[in-house]
Amino acid sequence: MFNALTFDIETAKRAGGDLRVFYAGETDPHIPGAEFFRIVPDGFSGVLEGNVYLPSLLVSDATTDAVMDHVLSGRGKIIVSACRTLEEVGTCDKRYGVTPVGLAHKYGLLDGAFVAGGTYLDKDDIDLINQSGAEIIVTPSMSMGLGEGIPPLRMMLTLGASVHIGTGLRDFNPEGDLSFEARLLSLSVSGALCTPGAIPEKDIEKMLK
């Protein structure tokens, strides 16, 4: 199984020996089996090393430049949080005339990236993600627990996107249980679409690999 994203070090420690896991934090705890992504705070302007996690594209120019220089030079992978809230999407459109995914593409940050969140992705966003070879990470309990909404999973899958499930924050899933995340995602999409079994079980299972 693959925990595509956790911010909880205890979850990463428990899972690291048994399954592939991406852990995003401020310092690298060197957990066996876990890939570390350093969280890049707004205002950062130094030199980055290794994999990075960008919590928002609405950051200072200095931070954007540092991340672009790092990623475009091929020094590490990137997980970029995008389209998590309507406010974020609206602000990005007003400021730059594109969605957060469109902005990531404009910056050259989308190629081979992981896009986390994605609650408010539209068809054009997903097409850009697919064209760029990027993959999507959904964190169901985190997105719903923070009141951000439910990802358009059926559209993602219909358009051929590669989607993975992560546990995200510990607040809404203290045990870091991926089975809970998968079941929550399946039920929430069925509820939103008023369609029992809206996402086939085999598709949900594929997201955990």
N, C-alpha and C positions, 0 to 999 in steps of 0.2 A: 504493500500500500504506500501511497505517497501523500504526505501532509504538505500540500503545496505552499503553505505560509502559516507560521505561528509567530506571535510576538512574545510568547511566554516561554521563558528559559526552562521551566520545569517540564513543560510538555515536550520541548525539544530534547531534553535529557532522557526522558522516558522512552521517546520514540526513536531516538537516534540510532540505537543499537539494532533495532528491528525493522525499520523502514526508512525510506528516503524522506528527508524533511528539509524544508527551507526555514531558517530562523533569522528573523530581522531584529536587530538590536543595536546598541551603541558600541559594545565591545565584543570581540570574538571570544566565546567561551571554549572554543576548540572541542566541540562535542563530536565524538566519533559517529559517522553516518549522517551528520547534519551539514548542510551548506549554509554558510554565514553570509548575510547581506547587511552591510553597515547602513544604518539609517542616516540619511543626509539631512541635517536640519537647515531650515531657511536661514540665510546669512552666511553659510559656509562658503569660503572662498579659497581654500587651500588645495592641496594635491590629494587625490583619493587613491586608495589601493583596494584591489579585490572587487568582490561583488557589492553592488549598492542598491539600496531601497530609497526611492524618492517619494515621500508622502504626498506631494502635490506638485503640479506644474506651475501653480501660481506663486512662484518664489522670486527672490531678487535676481537681477541679471547676473550678479557674481556667482550665485549658486547654480544657476542654469549653465553658465559658461564652464564652471568646474565640472559639472556632471557631463556636459557635452564633450569636453576635452577628454575626459576619462573613458566614456563609452565609445566614442568614435575612434579612439586610439586602440580599442580592443583589449583594455586592461582588466575587464571584468564584465560579468553579466549585470543586467539591471531589471529590477521589478519597479514599475512605475504605477502609482495609484492614480486612477483616472475615472472620471464619470461616476463618482461615488454618491454625489448629491446633486439635486437640481440647482442649488445655489452655486456650486462649483461650475456646473455646465453653463449656467446663465452668465456668471462673471467672466468666464473664459471667452464666451461668445461676444460679450459686450466689449471686452478689452482687446481681443485678438481676431475676432471674426470667425473663429473656428471652435470646435469642441476640444476638450482636453486631449482626446486621442488624435485629433487633427493637428493639435499643437505639438504633441510628441513626435508625430510624423514629420512635421515641418522642421523640427530641431534635429531630426535624424536619430531619435532615441527609440524608435519603434522596431527597427530591424532586429529580429531575434530576441525581442524583449518579452517579459511577462507583464501583462496588464492586470493589476489587482483592483478589486472593487467591481467596476463595470455595471453597477445597478442601473445606470441610465445610458447605456450604450444604444446607439441606433444602428440601422442597417449600414449606413455609410461608414460608421466607426468599425463595425465588424468586418466589412469588406477591406478597409485599410489594414486592420490587424492581420487578416488572412494574407493579404498581398505582401505584407512585411515579414511573414514567417513568425509573427508574434503569437503568444499563447495567453489565454485568459485564466486568471485565478479568482474563484468566487469563495467568499467566506460567509456562508449563510447565517450562522448565529450572530456574528458580528454585525453584518449589514442590517438584519432585522432587529437585533438588540439595540442598536444605535438609532433605530427609526429611519434608516436610509432607504428601505424598500426591498424589493425582491428582484433579482437579476432576470433579464429576458432570456432565460435559458433555452427555451424551445427555439427561439429565433437564432441564438448562437449556434445551436446544433444543426438546425436546418440549413444555415449558411456555411456549415462545414468548419466552424471554429474548433480549435483544440482547447478544451476546458478542463481545469483541475480544481479540486476542492481543498481548501485549507481551513484550519480551525480559528485563525485570527486571534482575537483577544481571549483571555482566560475568563473574563467577567461572565460570559454567557454559556461557557462550556468548560467548567472547571477541570474536568478530567481530560480535556483535549481529545475527546472521543470522535473519531472520524465517521463512525457509523451513525452517530447522532446527527452530525452535519449532513450526511447523505440523506438520511430519512427526513430531516427538516426541510432540506432543499426540495426533495421530491414532493412532499405534502404541500409546501407553500406554493410551488408552481402549479400544482393541480388545483389548489384553492383559488389562485389568482386567475386561472384560465377556466375555472368552473368545469374542469374535465378530469374525471378520475384517471389515474395513471397517465397523466399528461406526458411524462418522460419515462420511457421504457427502462426497466431495471438494469438492463445490459449497458445502457448509456450512462447511468449513474455509476455503475461499477467501473466503467472505463475511465471515469474522471479520477479515480483513486489509484490509477496505475501510472 
